[in-house]
Amino acid sequence: MRTGTTVPALALAAALVAAPSAVAGPAPAAPAPRTAAAPAQFTHPGVLVSRPQLDFVRTKVQAGAQPWKAAYDQMLASTYASLSRTPKPRAIVECGSYSNPNYGCSDEREDAIAAYTQALAWYITRDDRHARKAIELMDAWSAVIQDHTNSNAPLQSGWAGSVWPRAAEIVKYTYTGGWPNAGRFATMLRNVYLPEVIDGRPNSNGNWELIMMEAAQGIAVHVEDRAAYDKAMSIYNGRVPAYVYLTTDGSQPKYPPRSSIDTYTELVGYWHGETTFVDGLAQETCRDFGHTGYGVASISHVAETSRIQGQDIYPQIKDRLRHMLGFHTKYENGEPVPSWLCGGSLKPGLGPVTEVGFNALNTRMGIAMSNTQQYTVSHRPQGTENHYVAWETLTHAQNPN
């Protein structure tokens, strides 16, 4: 049974004086995660972007409207949109911690982003050279890749496995020129990527499991695997409350489900030493904002795909997501860091990760989010961080669909 363990008395007393809430003790019993059932019929294209969303973007770009035209120009000027790009597939992609060694890791991620970029360019322009280039990239990898190895294999599979289905969905369901090897590509997703991500990583930093569930969900949509979809959503629904704290959780964050973390001392270590818990604090806030940004992105991406597939879970996660976005963007916007937060020192660099969540909560649900709005607008067009987040000002800025 999980029991609470107090932090040293002086440290706890200091934290209580310096901040609004710094407490120890056992976590309240958490309700069982709600499973989001797969739809009876999958919607295609339906991974992160839907046909109505794509139509909205295409209309805006063709009209020269902002910020979409600037975002499109940014995308088209990138190396990912080059029609002369040569894919670099490998049979075995070996990725160690922080991609060291890097045997095909960057090539795989970047070819996946390129395929997605070309798919978006195809849809917006109807220039079938872009569709054929996306197919060339996807076919090159599906003909060769067999496995991912070394310590970062699950995360690498999550990064690339999140992006490949976005590209495949657009091409397969909107391009009428034919894709003879579409079945082989789907088999690659099912046999090479899905087994690496579907079980998650309960003891790793939370961004890993969120990214892995994003990949598992996207693959499940593309290959129409309802069991995999249900499992991915079940793990996601358990992980999100353990990644973003709300004061309604009680005196401390929730323990990550299925993990071996079972004491308060271990929990504080898992939260990178933080003992003061406020609305919107994330499990990796005190690590750095870059990894926390991955959590922001995948929480938003999974919710977006779920909504497209017929189950809107934004009402379920909106408080965690809005507080998480607002909490981190206020420090990105220049608010001084209080001494009680992460020892008074933060590592900023959230990245281009706010458009999807901000659009869902602000544009569609009407929730005022001043900090997030300031950050999002000032960073437009949000491009790519070269791992798995790409062109979200283009696809999601003020998109009502």
Secondary structure, 3 states (H helix, E strand, C coil): CCECCCCCHHHHHHHHHHCCCECCCCCCCCCCCCCCCCCCCCCCCECCCEHHHHHHHHHHHHCCCCCHHHHHHHHHHCHHHCCCCCCCCCCEEEECHHHCCEECHHHHHHHHHHHHHHHHHHHHHCCHHHHHHHHHHHHHHHCCCCEEECCCHHHHHHHHHHHHHHHHHHHHHHCCCCCCCHHHHHHHHHHHHHHHHCCCCCCCCHHHHHHHHHHHHHHHHHHCCHHHHHHHHHHHHHHHHHHECCHHHCCCCCCCCCCCCCEHHHHHHHCCCCCECCCCCECCCCCCHHHHHHHHHHHHHHHHHHHHCCCCCHHHHHHHHHHHHHHHHHHHCCCCCCCCCHHHCCCCCCCCCCHHHHHHHHHHCCCCCHHHHHHHHHCCCCCECCCCCECHHHHHCCCCC
